[in-house]
């Protein structure tokens, strides 16, 4: 089942995001797809870098990894796909 965030429809199985306005398709890395899938399981909930690091990026050892992948997702899909909640972490959508 696809995840819908703003104008994007995300297909985790194929690791793609389709712009519902233009029809363009963007490829996602495995980790980008996992990050979006994890955030979408609890829409509106804020997750700290530490929580995301442990649940999505198990083999990584620095919270900066989370920031890097959030940056990658935003660069591909726009800033409104993953929101920063200052002092707390990240959540899906704006």
PyMOL commands that set and color helices and strands:
alter all, ss='L'
color gray80, all
select helices_A, chain A and resi 30-41+49-56+64-77
alter helices_A, ss='H'
color red, helices_A
select strands_A, chain A and resi 3-5+8-11+16-19+25-27+82-85+89-92
alter strands_A, ss='S'
color yellow, strands_A
deselect
rebuild
show_as cartoon
